[in-house]
Amino acid sequence: MSRVARYVKLTAKPGAERSLAELMLESAELLEQVPGCELYLINRTEQDPAVVWVTEIWRSQEELNGSLQLETVKAHLPKVLPLLDGPPEVTELESLGGLARMNATELPG
């Protein structure tokens, strides 16, 4: 098995910036106990709060695909998709290594 690493860029419709960020943080919580999910980090910049970046690392493509079949994940997607201003942009990466120790699931303010 080879790891799957990627960045996903999600752009919120005007007025949906905070809702999108909150739902993506909920997505991270849903994946906390999912086998194969090694990193699911939600980010954005102060300069463009409409864009939410997801950094993902999965143990394998099969486990990533399997997560999309979970009822909790399938029920969550219809909440996220209407908030998007266009389709997600996915950048596939080659995972070289590093460190991830974080459990923050709240937006500031």
C-alpha positions in Angstrom: 0.0 0.0 0.0 1.2 3.5 -0.7 0.0 6.6 1.1 -2.3 9.1 -0.5 -1.6 12.7 0.3 -3.4 15.7 -1.2 -4.6 19.2 -0.8 -8.2 20.0 -1.4 -9.2 23.6 -2.1 -12.9 24.4 -1.3 -14.2 27.9 -2.1 -17.4 29.0 -0.2 -20.2 30.9 -1.8 -20.5 34.5 -0.6 -21.8 34.5 3.0 -21.1 30.8 3.5 -17.5 31.1 4.6 -17.9 30.4 8.3 -20.5 27.6 7.7 -18.1 25.9 5.3 -15.2 26.1 7.7 -17.4 24.7 10.5 -18.7 21.8 8.5 -15.2 20.9 7.4 -14.1 20.8 11.0 -17.0 18.5 11.6 -15.8 16.4 8.8 -12.4 16.1 10.5 -14.2 14.9 13.7 -16.1 12.3 11.7 -12.9 10.9 10.3 -11.1 10.8 13.7 -11.7 7.1 14.2 -11.8 6.1 10.5 -9.1 3.5 9.7 -6.5 4.8 7.3 -7.0 8.5 7.9 -3.6 9.7 9.2 -4.2 13.5 8.7 -7.2 15.6 7.9 -6.3 19.2 8.6 -8.5 22.2 7.9 -6.8 25.6 7.1 -7.6 29.0 5.6 -5.8 32.3 5.2 -6.7 35.6 6.7 -6.4 37.1 3.2 -9.1 34.9 1.7 -11.4 33.4 4.3 -13.7 32.1 1.6 -11.2 29.4 0.7 -10.8 26.4 3.0 -7.8 24.1 2.5 -7.9 20.5 3.5 -4.7 18.6 3.9 -5.2 14.8 3.8 -3.0 11.8 4.3 -4.4 8.3 4.0 -2.7 5.0 4.4 -4.1 3.9 1.0 -6.4 4.9 -1.8 -8.7 2.0 -0.8 -9.1 3.4 2.7 -9.8 6.8 1.4 -12.4 5.4 -1.0 -13.9 3.3 1.9 -14.4 6.4 4.0 -16.6 7.9 1.3 -18.9 4.9 1.7 -19.5 5.4 5.5 -23.0 6.4 6.3 -21.8 9.3 8.5 -19.7 10.7 5.7 -22.4 10.2 3.1 -24.9 12.1 5.3 -22.4 14.9 5.8 -21.6 15.6 2.1 -25.0 17.1 1.2 -24.5 19.7 3.9 -21.1 20.8 2.4 -21.8 20.7 -1.3 -24.4 23.5 -1.4 -22.0 25.9 0.3 -19.4 25.6 -2.5 -18.8 28.1 -5.2 -17.6 25.6 -7.8 -16.1 22.1 -7.5 -13.3 21.2 -5.1 -9.8 21.5 -6.5 -7.7 18.5 -5.6 -3.9 18.5 -5.8 -2.4 15.0 -5.4 0.9 14.9 -3.6 3.8 12.5 -3.0 4.0 12.0 0.8 7.6 12.3 1.9 7.1 12.3 5.7 6.9 14.7 8.6 5.0 15.1 11.8 1.3 15.8 12.7 0.2 16.3 16.3 -2.9 18.4 16.4 -6.4 18.2 17.7 -8.0 21.6 17.2 -11.6 21.6 16.0 -12.8 25.1 16.7 -12.7 28.3 14.7 -11.3 31.4 16.4 -13.7 34.1 17.5 
